[in-house]
């Protein structure tokens, strides 16, 4: 099985970019399932119901999110309505939606899990304990598994990946918007990349207009971030899983 994981989509211009390229790229590379992190897909951060549906319509099998998931109020009811848009599983159980789902990919069942780190982010339940619980609850209900770990600290991402090496087929990090040069297969057989990067403007700082970030950091004044919309690129990773002799994790840009 080949899984394409696409990094944080930043703004509507990036959604439009994927609309023209995502399905074609997946077909050209023999991809079986597509996971897209969409937590910044709506202008001004967050993910609206309309933009979540749009990502699903343009090819995403599952849309994952992160710490900006609650920015648009209409996403909350939609999270309860669809199993294909996830919020991090380690939010309290009373929060809208779910943090994991099982989808059919051909004749196989793929467990998709969305987690959030706790280093430098919100003090949520331990992602380690949450993932343990999800694996127990879904035992026997899936054939393959993949995790989007939305976290700030690279060390936390590496710790989770190595802790669950051999128990999860693929783990990719999101949130920092910069693709890391470490896509690999861990000793126990788990495919991993610390951060998959973003889908957004290369002529920006993390997808935001450069002048906004410079002003914020130089003068320490409140600044309204505006998403950049030129020179869009999509960062992702293609995981090949399921065959011991043919495991791979390859970072891609398209």
C-alpha positions as CSV (number, residue, x, y, z in Angstrom):
1,X,0.0,0.0,0.0
2,X,1.2,3.5,-0.8
3,X,0.0,6.4,1.3
4,X,0.5,10.1,0.4
5,X,0.6,12.4,3.4
6,X,0.4,16.1,2.5
7,X,1.7,18.8,4.8
8,X,-0.3,21.6,6.4
9,X,-2.4,23.4,3.8
10,X,-2.0,27.2,4.3
11,X,-4.9,29.2,2.9
12,X,-7.4,29.0,0.1
13,X,-4.7,29.6,-2.6
14,X,-3.0,26.4,-1.4
15,X,-6.4,24.5,-1.5
16,X,-6.8,25.7,-5.1
17,X,-3.3,24.5,-5.9
18,X,-4.1,21.0,-4.6
19,X,-7.4,21.1,-6.5
20,X,-5.4,21.2,-9.8
21,X,-2.6,18.7,-8.9
22,X,-3.4,16.3,-6.0
23,X,-5.3,13.6,-7.9
24,X,-2.9,13.7,-10.8
25,X,0.2,13.4,-8.6
26,X,-1.3,10.6,-6.6
27,X,-2.2,8.7,-9.8
28,X,1.2,9.2,-11.3
29,X,2.8,7.7,-8.2
30,X,0.4,4.8,-7.7
31,X,-0.9,6.2,-4.4
32,X,-3.7,4.2,-2.7
33,X,-4.7,6.6,0.1
34,X,-4.3,10.4,0.6
35,X,-4.1,12.1,4.0
36,X,-4.1,15.9,4.1
37,X,-3.5,18.1,7.1
38,X,-6.0,20.9,6.7
39,X,-5.9,22.8,10.0
40,X,-4.8,26.1,8.3
41,X,-6.7,25.6,5.0
42,X,-9.1,28.5,5.6
43,X,-7.9,32.0,5.4
44,X,-7.1,33.4,8.9
45,X,-6.2,29.9,10.3
46,X,-8.5,27.1,11.1
47,X,-10.6,24.9,8.9
48,X,-14.2,25.7,8.0
49,X,-16.8,23.1,7.1
50,X,-16.8,24.3,3.5
51,X,-13.0,24.0,3.1
52,X,-13.0,20.6,4.8
53,X,-15.5,19.3,2.3
54,X,-13.5,20.9,-0.5
55,X,-10.4,19.0,0.6
56,X,-12.3,15.7,0.6
57,X,-13.8,16.5,-2.8
58,X,-10.4,17.1,-4.4
59,X,-8.9,13.8,-3.3
60,X,-8.2,13.6,0.4
61,X,-9.4,10.4,2.0
62,X,-8.9,11.8,5.5
63,X,-8.3,15.3,6.6
64,X,-6.3,15.8,9.8
65,X,-5.9,18.9,11.9
66,X,-4.1,20.3,14.9
67,X,-4.1,23.1,17.4
68,X,-6.0,25.5,15.1
69,X,-8.9,23.1,14.6
70,X,-11.4,25.0,16.7
71,X,-10.8,28.4,14.9
72,X,-13.9,28.2,12.7
73,X,-17.0,27.5,14.7
74,X,-18.9,25.6,12.0
75,X,-16.3,22.8,11.9
76,X,-17.4,21.6,15.3
77,X,-20.7,20.1,14.3
78,X,-19.2,18.8,11.1
79,X,-16.6,16.9,13.0
80,X,-19.4,14.9,14.6
81,X,-21.0,14.3,11.2
82,X,-18.1,12.8,9.3
83,X,-15.5,10.2,10.2
84,X,-13.1,11.6,7.5
85,X,-12.1,14.8,9.2
86,X,-10.2,14.3,12.5
87,X,-9.2,16.5,15.4
88,X,-6.3,15.4,17.7
89,X,-7.3,12.3,19.6
90,X,-5.8,13.6,22.9
91,X,-8.3,16.4,23.3
92,X,-10.9,15.6,26.0
93,X,-13.5,13.0,25.0
94,X,-16.3,15.6,25.3
95,X,-14.7,17.6,22.5
96,X,-16.5,17.4,19.1
97,X,-15.4,14.7,16.6
98,X,-12.9,11.9,16.8
99,X,-9.2,11.5,16.6
100,X,-9.1,8.3,14.7
101,X,-10.9,6.5,11.9
102,X,-10.7,3.3,9.9
103,X,-11.1,3.5,6.1
104,X,-11.3,0.9,3.4
105,X,-8.4,1.0,0.9
106,X,-9.2,-1.6,-1.6
107,X,-9.4,-4.9,0.4
108,X,-7.4,-3.5,3.3
109,X,-8.4,-1.4,6.3
110,X,-6.3,1.6,7.2
111,X,-6.4,3.1,10.7
112,X,-5.7,6.8,10.6
113,X,-4.8,8.6,13.9
114,X,-4.4,12.3,14.6
115,X,-2.5,13.3,17.7
116,X,-1.1,16.5,19.1
117,X,2.1,17.1,21.0
118,X,2.2,18.6,24.4
119,X,5.7,20.2,24.4
120,X,5.2,24.0,23.9
121,X,1.5,23.4,23.0
122,X,-1.6,22.7,25.1
123,X,-1.4,20.5,28.2
124,X,-3.5,17.7,26.7
125,X,-3.6,14.0,27.5
126,X,-0.3,12.2,26.8
127,X,-0.1,11.4,23.1
128,X,1.7,8.2,24.1
129,X,-1.1,7.0,26.4
130,X,-3.7,8.1,23.9
131,X,-2.1,6.1,21.1
132,X,-1.8,3.1,23.3
133,X,-5.5,3.3,24.0
134,X,-6.5,3.7,20.4
135,X,-4.5,0.7,19.4
136,X,-6.1,-1.4,22.1
137,X,-9.6,-0.3,21.2
138,X,-9.1,-1.0,17.5
139,X,-7.2,-4.3,17.8
140,X,-8.3,-6.6,15.0
141,X,-10.2,-3.9,13.2
142,X,-7.5,-2.7,10.8
143,X,-4.6,-4.0,8.6
144,X,-2.4,-1.0,8.5
145,X,-1.9,2.2,10.5
146,X,-0.7,5.7,10.0
147,X,-0.4,8.6,12.5
148,X,-0.3,12.4,11.9
149,X,1.6,13.7,15.0
150,X,0.9,17.5,15.1
151,X,3.7,18.7,17.4
152,X,6.1,21.5,18.0
153,X,9.2,19.7,19.3
154,X,11.1,17.5,17.0
155,X,12.3,15.5,20.0
156,X,8.7,14.7,21.0
157,X,8.0,13.5,17.4
158,X,11.0,11.3,17.4
159,X,10.2,9.9,20.8
160,X,6.7,8.9,19.8
161,X,7.9,7.3,16.6
162,X,10.6,5.3,18.3
163,X,8.3,4.3,21.1
164,X,5.8,2.9,18.7
165,X,8.3,1.6,16.2
166,X,7.0,-1.7,14.9
167,X,3.5,-1.1,16.2
168,X,2.5,1.6,13.7
169,X,3.2,1.3,10.0
170,X,3.8,5.0,9.3
171,X,4.1,8.2,11.4
172,X,4.5,11.7,10.0
173,X,4.9,15.0,11.8
174,X,3.1,18.2,11.0
175,X,2.8,21.7,12.5
176,X,6.3,23.3,11.9
177,X,5.6,23.8,8.1
178,X,9.2,22.9,7.2
179,X,9.9,19.6,5.6
180,X,12.7,17.7,7.3
181,X,15.4,15.7,5.6
182,X,15.0,12.5,7.5
183,X,12.3,10.4,5.9
184,X,13.3,6.8,6.7
185,X,12.3,3.4,8.0
186,X,13.0,2.9,11.7
187,X,14.7,-0.4,12.9
188,X,11.4,-1.9,13.9
189,X,9.8,-1.2,10.5
190,X,7.9,2.0,11.1
191,X,8.1,4.6,8.3
192,X,8.8,8.0,9.7
193,X,9.5,11.7,8.9
194,X,9.8,14.3,11.6
195,X,7.9,16.9,9.7
196,X,6.2,16.6,6.3
197,X,6.3,20.4,5.6
198,X,3.5,22.5,4.2
199,X,1.4,23.3,1.2
200,X,1.8,27.0,0.8
201,X,3.9,29.8,-0.6
202,X,7.6,29.3,-0.9
203,X,8.0,33.1,-0.9
204,X,6.8,33.4,2.7
205,X,7.7,32.6,6.2
206,X,5.7,29.4,7.1
207,X,3.0,30.4,4.6
208,X,2.6,33.9,6.0
209,X,3.6,37.1,4.2
210,X,7.2,37.8,5.2
211,X,6.6,41.4,6.2
212,X,4.0,40.3,8.8
213,X,6.5,37.9,10.5
214,X,9.3,40.4,10.4
215,X,7.2,43.2,11.9
216,X,6.0,40.8,14.7
217,X,9.5,39.6,15.6
218,X,11.3,43.0,15.2
219,X,8.9,45.3,16.9
220,X,6.9,42.9,19.2
221,X,3.6,44.5,18.3
222,X,0.3,42.8,17.5
223,X,0.2,41.9,13.8
224,X,-2.6,40.4,11.8
225,X,-1.0,37.5,9.8
226,X,-1.9,37.4,6.1
227,X,-1.3,34.2,4.1
228,X,1.0,34.5,1.2
229,X,-0.3,33.4,-2.2
230,X,2.6,33.3,-4.6
231,X,4.9,30.4,-5.7
232,X,2.8,27.7,-4.0
233,X,4.3,24.3,-3.5
234,X,3.0,21.1,-1.9
235,X,5.2,19.2,0.5
236,X,4.4,15.6,1.3
237,X,5.7,12.1,1.9
238,X,4.9,8.8,0.2
239,X,5.0,5.8,2.5
240,X,5.2,2.3,1.1
241,X,4.0,-0.1,3.7
242,X,2.8,-3.7,4.0
243,X,5.8,-5.6,2.5
244,X,8.7,-6.1,4.8
245,X,11.2,-6.1,1.9
246,X,9.7,-3.0,0.3
247,X,9.2,-0.5,3.1
248,X,10.0,3.1,2.3
249,X,9.4,6.8,3.2
250,X,10.2,9.3,0.5
251,X,9.7,13.0,0.9
252,X,8.2,14.7,-2.1
253,X,7.4,18.2,-3.4
254,X,5.0,18.8,-6.2
